[in-house]
């Protein structure tokens, strides 16, 4: 008994092609829209009166902040001097062999730069943005505080603000616009792409994404 070939169904193929094109278009729009938001928030400078200025930690070397970290701390001090908040929270834990946490190194730098010690709260927990902000949120709630301005690098600001909001804080972002990360267009483009991927990964998984792309923010 002969077997007849399956009938050609052009309508099914057209539907499949349109569905595939639609999926690609949605993916492009999601990625492009996220990249635009990363860029847009990086250019913003939100300075409402809040309970605390939160500085996200970065590398420190035997108590001395890296250039990236120092740029964040300097910007936080400017916000404090302008009266944005009555306190600064430094964040970030330590790595194996470190004598200081990032939070301790940040507090020491701020105090040495003229910020009263009683106005700086060091929260030395967490080795990534998500865990650091979760620890900060817990500590601030214990003091009856909730509203914060997040200080980090421009391209990191949207993801950091999103994580802070997910941790229950009322958050704004005031990124630093000095330091190694904002010096060249090539560096800026690399970090925008990296943060776009990191933010999409976080939104899908709710897991830390600090080392996606292998660059880190140290």
C-alpha positions in Angstrom: 0.0 0.0 0.0 1.6 3.3 -1.1 2.0 6.2 1.3 1.0 9.6 0.0 3.2 12.6 0.9 1.8 14.9 3.6 0.0 17.8 2.1 1.9 21.1 2.0 0.5 23.5 4.5 1.9 27.0 3.8 -0.4 28.6 6.4 1.2 26.7 9.2 4.7 27.7 8.1 3.7 31.3 7.8 2.3 31.2 11.4 5.5 29.6 12.7 7.7 32.2 11.0 5.5 35.0 12.4 5.6 33.5 15.8 9.4 33.3 15.7 9.7 36.8 14.4 7.4 38.0 17.2 9.5 36.3 19.8 12.7 37.9 18.4 11.0 41.3 18.3 9.9 41.0 21.9 13.4 40.0 23.0 14.9 42.9 21.2 12.4 45.3 22.7 12.9 44.0 26.2 16.7 44.1 26.0 16.7 47.5 24.2 14.2 48.9 26.7 16.3 47.7 29.7 19.4 49.1 28.2 17.7 52.5 27.7 16.5 52.5 31.4 20.1 51.6 32.6 21.4 54.6 30.5 18.5 56.9 31.7 18.9 56.2 35.4 22.7 56.6 35.0 22.1 60.1 33.9 19.7 60.9 36.7 20.6 62.5 40.0 17.8 62.1 42.6 18.3 64.0 45.8 15.1 64.1 47.9 15.4 64.4 51.6 15.7 60.8 52.9 16.5 58.9 56.1 19.9 57.7 54.8 22.5 57.8 52.0 23.6 54.3 51.2 27.0 53.8 49.6 27.5 50.5 47.9 30.9 48.9 48.7 33.7 48.2 46.3 37.2 47.0 46.7 39.4 48.2 49.5 43.1 47.4 50.1 44.1 47.1 53.7 41.5 49.7 54.7 42.1 52.0 51.7 39.2 52.3 49.3 39.8 51.7 45.6 39.4 54.6 43.2 36.0 53.3 42.3 34.9 53.1 46.0 36.5 56.5 46.8 34.5 58.2 44.0 31.3 56.8 45.6 32.3 57.9 49.1 33.2 61.4 47.9 29.8 61.8 46.2 28.0 60.5 49.3 29.8 63.1 51.4 28.7 65.8 49.0 25.1 64.7 49.5 25.5 64.6 53.2 27.0 68.1 53.3 24.0 69.3 51.2 21.6 67.9 53.8 20.1 65.1 51.8 20.2 62.8 54.8 21.4 63.0 58.4 23.4 59.8 58.1 25.4 57.7 55.6 25.4 53.9 55.5 28.4 52.2 54.1 28.0 48.7 53.0 30.0 45.6 51.9 31.6 42.7 53.6 35.1 41.3 53.5 36.9 38.7 51.4 39.3 36.0 52.6 42.4 37.5 54.1 40.9 41.1 54.4 41.6 42.9 57.7 38.7 45.3 57.0 35.2 45.1 55.5 34.3 47.4 52.7 31.9 49.1 55.0 34.6 49.7 57.6 37.0 51.1 55.0 34.2 53.3 53.7 33.3 54.6 57.2 37.0 55.3 58.1 37.4 57.3 54.8 34.3 59.4 55.5 35.2 60.1 59.1 38.7 61.1 58.0 37.1 63.4 55.4 35.1 65.2 58.1 31.8 63.4 58.4 31.0 62.9 62.1 31.5 59.3 63.2 28.0 59.2 64.8 26.5 60.0 61.4 28.1 57.0 59.6 26.7 53.5 60.0 28.8 50.6 58.7 26.9 47.5 57.6 29.7 45.0 56.9 27.6 42.1 55.5 27.3 40.7 52.0 29.8 40.3 49.1 27.3 41.3 46.4 24.8 44.0 45.8 21.7 42.0 46.7 23.0 40.7 50.0 24.6 44.0 51.0 21.3 45.8 50.4 19.3 43.2 52.2 21.6 43.7 55.3 21.3 47.4 55.0 17.5 47.2 54.8 17.4 45.1 57.9 19.6 47.5 59.8 17.6 50.6 58.7 14.3 49.0 59.7 15.7 48.4 63.1 16.3 52.1 63.5 12.9 53.0 62.1 14.3 54.3 58.8 13.1 53.4 55.3 13.9 56.0 52.6 17.3 56.0 51.0 19.4 57.5 48.2 21.6 54.9 46.7 25.1 55.9 45.7 27.0 53.7 43.2 28.4 54.0 39.7 26.0 55.3 37.0 25.5 52.0 35.2 24.9 50.1 38.4 22.3 52.5 39.7 19.1 51.0 38.2 19.9 47.5 39.4 20.9 48.7 42.8 17.7 50.8 43.1 15.6 47.9 42.0 17.1 45.6 44.6 16.7 48.2 47.3 13.0 48.6 46.5 12.6 44.8 46.5 14.2 44.8 49.9 11.4 47.0 51.1 13.1 50.4 51.0 11.8 53.6 49.4 14.8 54.2 47.1 16.2 56.8 44.8 19.6 56.9 43.0 22.3 59.6 42.9 25.2 58.0 41.0 28.7 59.3 41.0 30.0 60.8 37.8 33.7 60.6 38.5 36.1 57.7 38.8 37.5 55.1 36.4 34.2 53.7 35.2 33.0 56.9 33.6 36.2 58.0 31.9 35.9 56.5 28.4 33.0 55.7 26.0 34.3 52.2 25.6 34.1 51.6 29.4 30.7 53.1 29.5 29.4 50.9 26.7 30.8 47.8 28.3 29.2 48.5 31.6 25.8 49.4 30.0 25.8 46.0 28.2 26.9 44.2 31.4 24.3 45.9 33.6 21.5 45.2 31.1 22.3 41.5 31.2 22.7 41.6 35.0 19.4 43.4 35.6 17.5 41.0 33.3 19.1 38.0 35.0 18.1 39.4 38.5 14.5 40.1 37.4 14.2 36.6 36.1 15.9 34.8 39.0 16.0 37.2 41.9 19.6 36.1 42.4 22.8 38.2 42.7 24.2 39.2 39.3 27.3 41.1 40.2 29.8 39.1 38.2 27.8 38.6 35.0 30.2 39.5 32.1 33.3 39.0 34.3 33.8 42.7 35.0 32.5 43.3 38.5 32.3 46.7 40.0 35.3 46.9 42.3 
